[in-house]
Amino acid sequence: MNHVVVVGAGLAGLRTVEALRSRGFTGRVTMVGRERHRPYDRPPLSKAVLSGEADDSYIGTDLAALGVDFWPGVSAKSLRAGVVETTEGELGYDGLVIATGADPIRLPGDGPQHVLRTLDDAHEVRAMLVPGARVAIIGAGWIGAEVATAARRAGCEVTVVEAGPAPLATAVGAEIGARTERWYDGIDLRLGAMVDSVDEGGVRLVGGAFVDAHVVVTGIGVRPAVEWLADADIDLHNGVVTDERLRASLPGVVAVGDCAAWWSRRWQTRLRVEHWDSALNAPEVAAATLLGEDAVYDPVPYFWSEQFGHMVQYAGHHPAGERLLYRGDTEGKWSAVWLTADDALAAVLAVDRPRDLVQGRRIIASGQRLDAKRLVDPEVSLRDCVV
């Protein structure tokens, strides 16, 4: 293999290049990035960058020292075996890394709506979060909650419009989401509200109600950025379909990050995880696979969110659980745990209880069973609940 092309210049793409070099690959590497920026981390965009604590989140890797031919501001247009067609011409490859990430979903309407996905997005939204500004946030998921946190802190008048019955209902279920409603103090939280359109001056709801807003931020999820692969001879289903080695159906091609729908041995299902931890760790396996080594990607997914003064951390795959139990009450620090039918830990969500997250993630990885009666006592560590 003489030439590896990496389509996508985010963390997943960069980490794959680093992993290839650390494993001894000395051939050519070309990295194509749709944005004009060099690689950066996305989690700080809705946290430190949006709040003004930082201006960027660039990753301090020297691309020249890695021997990378970096093409910023260039998009992939199509793929055929051995060739990527880009906006700057064709690129032949021996190995291809698809790391194109995901694109935010937007709502219908002629009014201006903002999303929070790129560094430029974060700067654009931050400039509008000024005292007294009326801000309408569509979606009370992870991003919506973090934007609401920043807007409230900036002195804005905030309305959050959520189609579900509770915040985070889509992500972790309405029962847990209801526990976070009290965090929206001082915010007009409208649950069970469907958006009809984003218009000039605000948001039109189904039923005719209008939410006046100077700024509208849409945070209702993302779709894998794989439209450029629509005519390629490669399996697509909720992203690029890969096996447990992150190998795509087209020879010599791997996929990593938000666009990869990989097979999990642990849960015997296909997963696509849109979080930083995946972009950080999956590339080691992707690089090994490209180089013909035997490696399997089978993590315990992990992510975190900082919202309304709380640190919310999650690990696991809660759809594999059959029972939901709590540690602590909503007035203080608490955790939610999902257990399988045989009392193995499927997932844990910890609110201001980082020890539960760390121990829970290890327990999930080991497949150990827990004593359900003991674990509901928040004074007993999860580690001491193992049977």
N, C-alpha and C positions, 0 to 999 in steps of 0.2 A: 504494500500500500504506500503510494507516494504522495497523494494529495487528499487531505480531508477538508471538506467544506462544512462550515457550521452556519446554519441559517437561524439567526437569532442572537443578539448581542446582549442578552441579560445575564443574570447570575448562572443559569443552567448552562448556557452556551460557553461562557467563560470558564466555568469549573470543569467542563468536559475537556477543553483545551489544556487546562492545567493538569488534568489527570492523564491525558495522552502524553504530555511531555514528561511527567513524573514516571511514566511506565516505559520511557525510552523511545517514544516515537520521534523521529528526527526529520520526517518529511515535511512537505509544505502544508500550511494551515491557512485557509482563508475564512474570515468571519464576516458575514453580511448582517448589518443591523439596520432596521427600518428607521430608527431614531438617529438624530444627529449626534447624540451623546455617546461617550464611551460607557462601558458597562457600569451599572449602579444597582444598589439594593432597592427593592420596592417597599418593604415594610415601613421604613422611616417616612415615606411620603405622606401617609395618613396620620403620622405621629409627629416626629420632630420637625419635619419640613413644613407641614401644614400649620403647626403651631408657631413657627418662626424661630424655633430653637436651633435649626440648622438650615442651610441654604441648598445643600445637596447631599447625596448619599453615594458618591462615587466609590467604586471599589479600587483600592490602591494597587492594582496589578499593572506591571509594565508590559503592555502588549508587544512592544518592540523586542524586549528581552525574551519574550516567549516565542519570538519568531512568527508573529501573526500578521498576515496581510489583512488589515481591518478596512472594511468598506462601510463607513457610516452613511446614513441617509439613503440606503439602497434596499429595495424590497424584492423578495422572491415572487415571481409571477407564475411559474409552472415547473413541473418536474417530469423528466423521463429518465429511464435507466441511464445512469452515468452523467447526467447533465441537469444542472439547475439553471433555468432561465430567469434572469433578474432584470430590473429596470436599467441596468448598465451593461447588459449583454449576457452571454452564456458563460457558465462556469462548469468545466468538467471536473468530476471527482472520482476517487476510488472508494472513499468512505464519506458518508453524509450524516450529519447530526441535525435533526429537526428540533429546534428549540424556540419556536416562534411564539410561545406563550398563549395569551388569551386576550380577547378584546371585550370591552364593556358593552353591555346591552343598553341601547338607547330607546326612548319612548317616542311615540308619534307626536307630532305637533310642530308648529312653525316658530315657537318661542325658543330663546336660547337656553340650552341645558348643558350643564357641565358634568364631567365624569372625573374620577380620580384613579388614573392608571399609570400615568407617566410623570416624569419630573416636571415637564412643562405644565401638565394639568395641575399639579400641586401648587406651583407658583401662581397660576392663573386664579385658582380658587382662593388661595391665601390672600391675594391682593383685594379680594371682594369681601373678606370677613372683617368688616369694620363695625365699630359700635353703632347700634341702631339699625343696621341693615336687616331687612326681613329675608330670612333664608329658609327655603323649602327643601327638605331632603326627602327624596323618594326612596324608601326602603330602610328598614330598621335591622339590617343584617350587620355583619362585622364592620364593613366600610361605612355604612350609614351612621352607626353608633359613634364611630371615631370622628367622622366629620361633624356630627352634632356636638360632640365633646369640644372640638376646637372652636366651633362657631359660638357656642354658649360662653366659652372662656373669653372669646374676643368681644363679648358684649352684644352679640346679635340677637334678634328676636327669631327664635327657631321653631319651625313646624316640621314634624316628621310624619310622613304619610306611609303607612304600612298596610299592604293588602291582607296580611295574615292576622291571626287572632292575638299575636304577641310579638314582641321583638325576638329576633333570632329563631322564630318558629321554623323556618325552612332549614336552618343550619342544625339545630339541636332539638327541635320540638317545642310546641307551645307551652308545655308544662314547665320546662326550664326557663323558657323565654319570659313567662309571666313573672318569674322571680326577679327579673331585671327591670320591670316596669317602674318601680319606685325610683330607679336611678334617673329617670327623665324629669326630675323636678325642675320646674321653670321652663319646660318645653311643652309645646302643644303637640302631644302624641296622638295621632289619629289612627286607630287600629281598624282593621276590616274595611279600609278605604281603598278603592280602586281608582287609578288614574285613567282619565279618558284621553287627555292630551296635555302637552306642555305648550302654553300659549304666551304671547307677549304679556308680561306683567304677572305671570304666575302659573298655577297649575289648575286645570279643570278636572274635577272628579266625576266619576260615573254617578249620575243622579243630578248633576248640574251645579253642585257647590264649587266655589272658586277660592283657591288659596292665594292671596296676594303675596308676591315675593319679588324682591330685587334680584335674588340669586336662586337658581334651581340647580340642585346637584342630584344626579340620578345614580343610585347605588343598588341596583337590583340584580347584580350578578354579571358573569362574563361567559363568553363562548370561546372554545379553543380556536385559535387563529390558524385555520387549516383550509380556508377557501382557495388558496393558491394551489392546493393539492387535488382539487375537485376532479380534474381530468387525468390524474396520475394513476398508474397501476399499483395502487397501495391501499390497504384496508383502512377505512375511516369509519369510526362510530364513536361519537362523543370524543373526538380527538383522533390521534394516530394510534391505531390498535397495535400493541406490542405484546410480546411474550414476557415471561418473568426475567428475561435478560435484557429487556428494553429493545429488543430486536423487532423492527417493523417487517411487514410482509415483503417489501422490496429488498433484494439482496444488497448488503453493504450499507444499510440504512438503520439508524437507531433514532429514538425520540426520547426527549427528557423534558421535565418541567410541566408547566400547566397544560401543554398540548398533548401529553402522553397518557393514553389509557392503557395501563399495564395490568398484567395478570398477577394477582396476589396468591401465593401458596398458602399464606396464613389463613386467609378468609375465603379462599376458593371462589373469588369473584374478581371482576375487572374494576379497577379503581382509577380515578383521575383526581389528583389532589392538587388544589390551587394554592399551595403554601410554600413559603421560603425554604422550609426544611427539605422538601422534595428537590427543589432546585439546587440545594447545597450538596446533598448526598447521593442522589441518583446518578450524577455524572461519573462517579467512580466505576459504577457497573457498566454504564454506556461505553466508556472508554475501553474497559476490559473486553467487552463484547466485540467492539470494532477491531481490536487487536487479536481476536481469536482466543482469548482467555475464557475460563469458565467462571462466571460470576452470576449471582442471582440478586435481584432487588426485591426485598421483602421486609420493608420497614414497618414500624409502628408509627403511623402518621401523627404529626405534631404541629400545632400552631398556637399563637397567642394573640390577644387583642388588649389594648389599653383603652378603657372607656369609662368616663365619669368617675375617675379616681380609683378604678378597680383594675387589677391585673387578672384577665381571664385566660386560662390556659387549657388546652384540650389535647388529649392523646388517645389514639385507638380508632375504632370503627364501630360506632354505637349501633348501626343497624344489625350487627351480629348479636347484640344483647337482647334479652327477653324480659329483664326486670330492671327497674330504675329505683335506686335508693339514694338517700341524701345523708351528708355528714355536715352538721351545723345548720343554723337557720338563717333566714334572709336578713336578719338584723346585724349579722356579723360576717365572719369569714365562713365560707361553705364550699362543699364539693358535691357533685353528682357522679354516681358510678353506675355503669350498666353491667349487669352480670348475664352470662349465658345460662342455659338450662342446667348445666352442671356446676354453676357458681364460679366459673372462670371469669376473669375481668376482661370485658370487651372494650371499654372506654372509660375515661375519667375526664370530667370538666371541673377545674379547680378555680374558685374565685378567691384570690388573695390567700391561697393555701399552696404555695409552691412545692412544699414537701410532698403533698398528696400527688401532685403531677409527676414529680421525679420518681417517686416510689411506684406509682401506678404504672408509669410507662415501662419500668423494668419488669413489673409483675406481668403485664400484658405480653411482653416479649418472651418471658419464660413459660407462659401458659399455665401458671400456678392457679390453684383454686383458693377462694377466700371463705372465711367464716362470716356469713351474711349478718349474723346477730351481733358480732363484734364490730364490724366495719361501720355500722350506723352510729357508733360512739365516736364523736370527733376528737376525743382525747386519746383514742387508741390509734397508733400509726397504721397505715395500710400494710406496711411490712409485717407488723405483728398480727395481722389478720389472716396471713397465709396459713393454710392447713396442709 
